[in-house]
Amino acid sequence: MYCKCSTRIPEPRLKLGYKTCVSCSTEARWSGVPVINHKTGNEIQIVKDPEVAAEFLAKSARVGFGTLRGMTTSYRKPTNIVSKIKEIPVKPAPSTIVSRTILPNEFETVGTEVMNILETEGTEAAYNHIQVSLQNRRIFGIHANQLRSIIQALQK
């Protein structure tokens, strides 16, 4: 089956009941946010709403050593922490700007774009597109190196 943009829809996507390709989809990209319980007890929570994921990441940002920051060694005189607690003003929720906090997942898309540019515009334009994609955080540096290696192999 083909999407309205003439792109072939993958079979697994059809089995899930989708009628459009990923590019034409109106569904927001899901995010994964790290949940840090303690030093080695970490997990990832899948969040469907990107605004909620951005808010979760902003509120869970660790400063210093997190909960261990207030602990002292046995050589120091213990302090009365309760008497030092002050009323802390509540910060407003971060703006709903969706930022890229999750790993880039556009390697295949950028690779397809680079190959199309290589065929139509040439090597220099393809290298420029790789660099722009890297700066826009669509791909990692390792992906950029892989694409450059592919271009070099095709030039031989």
Secondary structure, 3 states (H helix, E strand, C coil): CECCCCCECCHHHHHCCCCCCCCCCCCCCCEEEEEECCCCCEEEEEECCHHHHHHHHHHCCCCCCHHHHHCCCCCCCCCCHHHHCCCCCCCCCCCCCCCCCCCCCCHHHHHHHHHHHHHHCCHHHHHHHHHHHHHCCCCCHHHHHHHHHHHHHHHC
